Amino acid sequence: MQENAVKSFLGNCQESIPLFFLANVSFAYLIAGSPLFAEQIQFNRDVRPILSENCLACHGFDHAKREAGLRLDTREGALATLDSGHVAVQPGKPDTSELVRRILLKEDDDECMPPASSVKKLSDKQRQILQTWIEQGAEYEKHWSFIPPVKAELPVRTNELNAEHANPIDWFVHAKLVQNGLTPSKEADPTTLIRRLSLDITGLPPTIPEVDAFVANWAINANDAYNDLADRLLRSPSYGERWGRWWLDQARYADSNGYSVDSPRQIWKYRDWVIDALNRDMPFDQFTIEQLAGDLLPGATEQQKIATGFHRNTQINQEGGIDVEQFRIDSIFDRVATTGTVFLGLSVGCAQCHDHKFDPILQKEYYQLFAFFNNQEEPTLTVYPPELNAADLIAEKKQLDKVIRDVMAKMDSAIETWEAELTEEQRMELPKETQKILSGDKKKKRTAPQKEILYAEGIGATDVDFKKTRDRIRQIDTMLEQGVNTLVMKELAQPRKTTVFVQGDFTRPSEEVTCSTPSVLHSLDKTKSNLNRLDLAQWIVSPANPLTSRVIVNRVWQNYFGRGLVESENDFGMQGALPTHPELLDWLAVEFIEQGRSLKALHKLIVTSNTYRQSSIDRPELREKDRENTFLGKQRRLRLDAEIVRDVGLSASGLLSSKMGGAPVYPPIPDGVMNQGQVKREWKVSTGEDRYRRGLYTFLYRATPPPSLNVFDAPEGNSSCTRRIRSNTPLQALTLLNDAAFFEFAKALEKIIEHNGIEVAFQRCTSRTPRADEIEILGKLDRLSAARVLLNLDETVTRE
């Protein structure tokens, strides 16, 4: 009976999000919204995807790999007369263009392009596009992402978009829907909206009283109730925890060093800095500058130095016999690639060994970026509690140490006399450490600390001033032990020499380079000598940068809709996807800058839109015309991130601790997990409220992450993660049923069922009131089984 009830109640598992690369030109047709040949061919929309996917690997930016001298990524290259005498593209003359002749040959012809060996094949439609493009003049366009965004005029508001609270996002989205013969979905019900919004902004489900209050306020004035809810959630400290995890993914944060040894590291002060900065709504340009170069700011504060932990999240190899310089270089490779991915949305790392095959980034330019990160040492910063005046204590201790040294300098003969007069019985009564010193080789000169110990045990025992001084030093040491170490960056006084590495091999240096940035983007002020990371950070956040604001608003959008306006959120280059709503993307990017780069303002704008507030219920016409919801005719059901799955279980069971920040914690994990790596490590399960803290605070070993996080697709921290996958596996259901932590949640939820009833437990898990048939099924189970089922529901681990 129980088994059948469980099976019937669990239903389907989480929705998976398809991951595919949208470089196929058919996607360009889709977003164009009208028949291709009824209008002028557009290079970026229609032609570039074909060339990028099929031609540029051999005929693109990388001159070293360029075949037959033909370059197709620029108009000059395409129109040039080759050594063979042929011209690939003759504007207005497709019949005499060598490119057209080659693409129309039979596949088994040696001159057919792309060649059969490339395993690439043009469709008839793609061939026709290229011919029509040449016939229309073969005009090129600069890649869309390298053109600064411009705030497009808002589309005309139609009668169909009559909701009073529609904002500019809705106008752009609605225009695209109308263009494709579609209409938006109705607004979701208030219970769905408060759960969706609470989980999206704070990563925690709403409480039953919060749901009841919101529904009551909604009945009075729905729009005011919703706006008040959004404001309250954005003010919550939990906002910084939920969106802090979003940023830590990109920062490749973890609590261990990585590689096979994977020793623990202490860098959680950086994690806490991120949470605090987001809660304070630090402008994103300042947020960026402090992480890349906080130590170089005038009068840099301790917190600004902590922020530079962003680039100390690289792995550290502690294996014996390694080449230290090799792994220092590897860390810089990681920093260059991460900077390019996170802030520019470009695969800069692809230019490490050669010129980029697709994007206009030279290998030399890669090493000019490398030079910014080659001039640092990697120290540890000790951070003390704010109430502790560490500087004064350290100075006092230094002075007291000198007093002790001065005393000891005069006591050598007195110590020798005392030692010579000791009887064997007296020696045996001394502390073990003192006995060890006395039994040591007398030919070796004793150290100052050894002399101090002997003096303290001997004639110094009656020296009141000496004893007071020593006690004060110990007291200071105890207070200074409250300090926490964290990894930071610090600029070298004398810059290192940087060269291009032949094929990326650090043992093969060639041309020397200095700090600079890719020429395809806005210029860097080179009037200053000795450029450093601060100059790079300021260049990245410059309003002239066409990429960063687009990249960030796209990643925020991605979290709310499951996919960005540009699906390839980590690649805005030639191989990346075209934006589905280019005008909206640029409008948001400019608005973000105009609003002072406030992430909270961006969140508020998105979540208060009709587009976000739509129902996620499927509709036949959307399934037929827009199966992937490209045009945003509805919302999407999204399975929660791994840490939030844990947080929902903690919240539903009443165990959740609200404690913020501090050292990572060790919740229960399956036995044997810490034996899986090269080094067996202890996992001492936390006690008290630390046992029940949010998933964000769980200690993360890169080599052996907690299985409950791993199975729900949490990144391991080896490299920057700009989008989490959402898999759907039986292991997830088994984890929710049997993992030690989740079983503990179920035991706590069982008590709630016992005292408050199954309906309350259901509401705590799903935020809604159960139906009669659901109560009937759950009623056939014992309380513990019912609790385990509730924590395993698709609704429980999905945002709605």
SULCOR-V61844 format. One record per helix or strand of 2 or more residues. SS is the DSSP state (hx for helix, st for strand). FROM is the first residue (numbers start at 1). TO is the last residue. Records with the same first field share a line. If there is no record, write none. Layout:
SS->FROM-TO  FROM-TO
//
This chain:
hx->2-10  25-32  36-38  43-54  56-59  63-65  75-79  94-96  98-103  116-118  124-135  144-146  168-179  190-202  208-220  222-235  237-250  268-279  284-296  302-312  324-344  348-351  363-372  390-408  412-421  424-429  432-438  448-457  459-462  464-480  502-504  533-540  548-561  582-594  599-607  610-613  620-625  642-653  673-675  688-692  695-697  707-710  730-738  740-756  758-766  772-779  783-792
st->376-377  380-383  484-487  490-491  498-501  509-513
//
